Amino acid sequence: MNRFFAPLMLAFLLPACGLQPLYSGGSKGVVANSLGSVSVDPIAGKNGWLMRNALTDRLGAQNGNAAQFRLVIALDDQIEGFGVRADDTVTRERRTLRARYQLISVATGETVLDATAGSDAGIDVASSEYATIAGENSALENLTQKVADQIVTRLSIYARGE
């Protein structure tokens, strides 16, 4: 009888833990409205273009609403070789993308959030230069998606007030 009673009691205690969905309310919720009021400043370079597009897609700017916040981002994109053959040719690279981002209130000019996000990816260096460049570009596209997800998650937590 105790085997069934303990899980039943835990099930009744679970709602009391205070956990709430981050995106409760859907597109009309607090988080969605806050994210929709963020404009992303232009970011220089190809990696900046990719990052800005990824963020704009995820933030879902609300049409007709004036931006209440500006998101300013500085990217650090590096590629370093770390797998080396006996003849000193690189066999593996690591591409690292880091973003320092600041959420700035348009009304006051105050920085309300200052944080970083980042990720890295390994790239095989092929005998074909074209294949290596394609691998580096593919890694950059994937990294911008991952870093954009991290940024939007942090902005969502900020918007929720946690």
Sequence and secondary structure as in RCSB ss.txt:
>XXXX:A:sequence
MNRFFAPLMLAFLLPACGLQPLYSGGSKGVVANSLGSVSVDPIAGKNGWLMRNALTDRLGAQNGNAAQFRLVIAL
DDQIEGFGVRADDTVTRERRTLRARYQLISVATGETVLDATAGSDAGIDVASSEYATIAGENSALENLTQKVADQ
IVTRLSIYARGE
>XXXX:A:secstr
 HHHHHHHHHHHHGGGG    TTTTGGGSHHHHHHHTEEE    HHHHHHHHHHHHHHHT  TT   SEEEEEEE
EEEEEEEEE TTS EEEEEEEEEEEEEEEETTT  EEEEEEEEEEEEEE  SSHHHHHHHHHHHHHHHHHHHHHH
HHHHHHHHHHT 
